[in-house]
Amino acid sequence: MSIIRSGSTRRHPSAPIFASEQMREVFRLAKRAAASDTKVLITGESGVGKDVVARFIHEHSQRSAAEFVAVNSAGVTESLLESELFGHVKGSFTGAYRDKAGKLQLAHNGTLFLDEVGEMSLRMQAVLLRFLENGEIQAVGDAASPLRVNVRVIAATNRDLRERVRAGQFREDLLYRLQVIHLRIPPLRERRLDIRPLGMHFLESSPGVKLTEDAWKALGQYRWPGNVRELHNIIDQIVWLSSGDGPVDVDKLPDIVTAMHNFLPARERRRQVADDLYQALVNGYSFWDHIHPLLLNRDVTRHDLRELVRRGLSATRGNYRGLLRLFGLPPKDYKRFMNVLGTHDCRPDFREFRNVSDDNAAPRPAAVNLLPPLPEPQAPGEETSDIALEKTAS
């Protein structure tokens, strides 16, 4: 995903693509941040372009001739993350067949972009804090004296770090170190003027594909829960679906664009995303084809998925098997579905949704009424299986 024109070099920084005043202000502040070596924290939802703003800062800084090195803190386990950042020596752990320089060493005199910093364990936060204080690195398993490197750190997260500090999941002293300059990137739905220029940029590689004004209007009305990354994916789908016999109109857009927007009034994002996903599923979309890829691409979070499952369980009165038909899954996928939920810690306790009277039940989205009533558990053994799985999850 990118909002910067292709063909960029370190000597000739690329021009960002935007039309909104919000992004004009973001890049104005980013250019000011580039003039110093101060640490920067970039926040915003998944897919808004935090990596692009980080690279923009690097390209406009005095470090632009050196490396811009990106590390995704959520992409590797804690033990491997330490090796990824600081390097390791041969034989320091199983699989360490040779010495390996860490990303911090590779970024010497350049910039380290530390994405998903909110997912770091408390131990790794302490290790990172120590580096930020003294600038020294020591490879895993190395008994030699530490090396000193000159690296500018730009961190990014889609989490509310102050909330995580209050929950005891993020170090307050590390937050102060990282958030010397704070840049917040607004979600795409808050800067709809950027949708068309970004979409036209993504269409540059397919000059034969044009969109009608009505199609652009539909794209402008969509909520874009996956932000710019999702816009790029949707444009790729439009190109693939295009028959080449004229401009692409609304009826040729991917169904998800016209089925998942304007369901609800504006409110808190996490609840809104889960409601949008739920509405799409009960109106014919598939968990495997539409929702699961969003999770794997980090366009939706575990929290979003967990809230989606809670809405489903409210409709099925705690019956996990009842979610299969609700979410467009065949019965044979029950075990696979439960394994995915377990892997991502998205299995709410089904007992919370059992024996809830209609008077006390939370309101359900109206789309549930479009479905025929869900069947009762078919056999005692099947219900026991649900309970056993839930005990295992807990």
N, C-alpha and C positions, 0 to 999 in steps of 0.2 A: 504494500500500500504506500502510495506516495502522493504528496501534494506539491512536489518540486519537479520541475521539468527535467527530463532525462538528458543525458550527455553532460552532466556536471563534472567539473574537475576541481581540484583543490585550489588552483590558481584563478579560476573563473567561477565564483559561486553562482549557483542557479537561482533563478527568480522564482519565488513562491507563487502559487496560483490561489487567488482569493478575490472576492468582490465585497465581502462584508467588512464593516467597520470593526467588528470584534477581532477578526484575524489581522486587520491592519494594525491594531493596537498590540496584539500578541507579537507580531514580527518587529514592530518598533521597539518594544521592550527587549526582545531577543537580540536585536542589533546592539542595544546599549549593554546588555549582559556580555556580548562577545568582546567588548572593549576591555574587559578585565578578566582576571583568573578566578573570580569568585565562584563558589559552588552554586549550582542551580538545581532546583527541584521543579519538575514539570508534572502537573497533575491533569487529569481528564479521563473520560471514559475510554474503554478499550476501542481502538480503531480510529481515534480522532487525529492521529499524526504526531504523537509525542516524539517519536524517533526522528521525524522530519525536522521538527523545531530544534531538537538537539544537534542534528547535523548542520542546520543553518547557523547555529551559534558557533560551532567548530569552524565552519568554512569562512566565517567573517571575523575570526579571531587571529591573533598572532601565531597560533598553533596550527594553522591550516596546512602548513607544509608537512606536518607530522601526521601520525595515524589517528583515525577516528575508530575506536574499538568498541563494539557493542556486546554486552553480556545480558542475557535474560535470566534473572535470578530465579524465576519460577520454572525454568526449563530443565534444570538439573537438580539432583539431590544435594543435600547439605554438604556431604563429604566431597562430592565431585565439584561443587561450587567453589570450595576453598582451593582445590587444585586448579580449577579454571582461572581463578583470579590471581593466585600467587605462584602457580606452577608446582612441579614436583620433581623429585630426583628418582632415578632408576631404583626399583626395588622398595620404594616407600610404602606401597600397598599392592594388593593383588591386581595385576594388569598393568602396573607401571614398568613397562619393558625398557623405557629410555627416559632420559631427562627431558623435561618439557617446560618451556618458558610460559609464565602466566600472562594473562591479558594485561595486567598492570605493567608488566615489564615491556610488553609489546607497545603499550600506549605511552611510553616514555617521551616526554616533551609534547605529547598530543593530548587527546581527550578520551576518557573512558565514559561510555554511556551505560549506566547501570539501570536497566529496565526492570519493572516489576519489583522494585526494592521493598515494597510492602509485604512481599511473600517471604522475605528472609527470616530464618530462625533467629531466636534471640542470641544464640551462640555466634552465628555469622555476623549479626549486627555488632556484637562486641569486637569481633576481628576487624570488621570494616572500620569501626570507630577508631581503633588503635592505629590503623593505617592513616586515616585522615588526620590524626593528631601528630604523627611523626614522619609520615611519608616513607616508611621502611617496609620492605617486603621480604619474606623468607619462604622459600619453597617448602612444600610439605616434605618432611623427612630429611631436610638439609640441616646439618649441624654447623655450617659455616656462618660467618657474620652476615647479618641482614644487608640487603642492598637498598640504597635510597634511590627513588625514582621521582621524577617531576611530572605529575599527571593531574590534569584538571578533571574533576568528577562532575558529571551531570546525571542526576538520578531522575527516575520517572515512576509513577504509580497511578493506578486507577482506584486506589484505596483512599479512604479518609484516614490519614496517619494520626491525626489528633484523637480520633475515635479509638484507633488501635492502641495509642498510648494509654488512654483511659482504661482500656480493657487489659492492659498489661502485656500486650502482644508486640509492642514496638517501643524501643528505648527513646525516652524524651531527649536525652543528650545527643543521640544520633540525629534526631529530627532537627534540632537546632543547628547541628553541623551542616546538614544537607540543604536546609531551607534558608540559605542566606538571601538568595533571589528566588522568588516563587512565581512561576508562570502557570496560569490555568488556561487550558485550551477548551473552549466551549464545545459541546456536542454539535453535530451537524444540524440537528433539528432547531438549534438556537441561532444558526447562521445560514438560513436557507438560500441566501443570495450566492453562497459558494457552490451550491449543488450543480448548477448549469456549467460554470466554467470548469469545474473539476470533471464533470461528466464529458465535456467536449475534449478535455485533455486526454482522458482515457480512451476516447474514440479516435484519437489522432492516428493510431496504428491501423485503423479500419476506415479509410476515407470514404468508402462506398456506403457506409451506414449512416443514415440521418434519422433524426427523430422529429415527429410533428410537435407543434406547440402544445397540443393536448397531452402528448406523452411527457414532455418536459414538465407540464403542470402537475401531472400525476406523480412524477418523481419528486417534485417540490413539496407535495402534500404528504408523502410517506414519512414515517417517523424516524427511520434509519437507526434502529437500535445498535447496529454494528458500525455506524458512523462512516467515515471515508473508506475504510476497508470494505465495508459492505457495498458501498456505492461502486467501488472498483469491480467487485464480484458481479454485481447486477449488470453493469455495463458489459462485462465479458459474456454474461448469459444472453443479453440482448444481441450482441454481435453473433453469437453462436446460433440463436434462434432466427436471425434475420434471413429472409428468403432472397433479398436483393432486388425485389420487384417494386420498390418504392419506399418512402419514408416509413419508419416504424411508428405505428399508432398505439393508442392505449391498449387495444385488444391484443397486441403482440408483445406487451411487456410481461415479464415473469409474474405469475399469479400472486406471489407473495407481496408484490408492490401494491396491488389493489385490494388485497384481503386483510392486510395487517396494519392499516393506518387509520387514524381518527376513530378508534374504538371508544376511547375514554377521554374525559377532560384531563387537562394537565395536572399532574400530582407527582409524588416522589418517584424517582426514576426506577428503583428496584421493583417496587410494586407494579409500576406501569409495564415494565418489560415482561414480567411474569404473566400479567394479564394478557398482553399482546400475544405471547407465545401460546397461552392456553386457548385464546380465541381462534388462533390459526389451526391448532390441532383439532379442536372439536368441529371445525368447519372443513375438515377433509385433508389437512396436511399430515405428513408422516414424521414420526419422531426420528427415524433413521435418516430420512432424506433431507429433512429441513432443520430439526433442532439439534441433533447430535453433531453435525458438522459445525454449527455455530459454537458449540461448546469446545470442540477440538481446536477450533481456530481462535478461541478466546474472545469471540464476539459477544458471548454471554458468559456470565460467571457461574460458579457453583451455587452461589446464593440465588441467582435467577432460576437455576434448575431446581433447587430445593423448594423455592416458592411455587414453581410450576407444579411440582409433585404434590405439594400441600393442597393446591387448588383441586387437583384431580382426586386426591383422597377425600376431600370434603364432598365432592360429587358422588363418590362411590362408597361413602360411609366407611372409609378405612380399608377397603378391599383392593389390594395391590393388583390382583388379577383383573379386576374391573377396569384398571387403567389401560389394559391392552387395547380394548376396542375403542376407548375414549381417545387414545393417542395414536390410533391407526397402526397397531401392531398385531401380527398374527399370534395365535396362542403358543406356537412353538418357540416364540422369542422371549417367553417369560423369564427363563433363567438368564439369558444374555442381558435383558433389560435390567433385572435386579442386580446383576454383576456390575453393570455400568453405574447404576445408582450407588452401589456400595463402594466402588472404586473412588468415586468423587464425593463421598460422604454426603449423599443426597437422599437418604432414606429416613424421612420423618417417622416417628413412632406411630404406627397405624392405630393404636389403641386410643389416641387422642381424638380420633374421628369416629369411633364406634359409639353406638347408643346415644347419639346426639339427636334430640328432638328437632323437628323442623322449626319450632318457635325459637330455639336457642342456637340453631346453626347459623354460621356466617353466611351472608348473602353470596350467592353464586352468580357468575357471569350469565347473562341472558342466553348465550349460545347453548348452554347445557340443556335448555328446554327444547332445543331443536332435535335432540337425540331421543330415541326410544328408551324406556326405563332399562337400567342395567340389571342383569340377572342376579339373583341371590346366589351365594356360594353353592356350587353344584353337589358337593359331597363333603362330609366331615373331614376326610383325609386331605382334601384340597385346602380347607381352611387351616388345618394343622400345619400344612406346608408353609402357608403365609406366616403363621405365628413363629414357626421355627426359624424362618429366614429373618424375621424381625429381631428375634433374640440373638441370632448370630451377628446381625448388623450392630446391635447395641453393645 
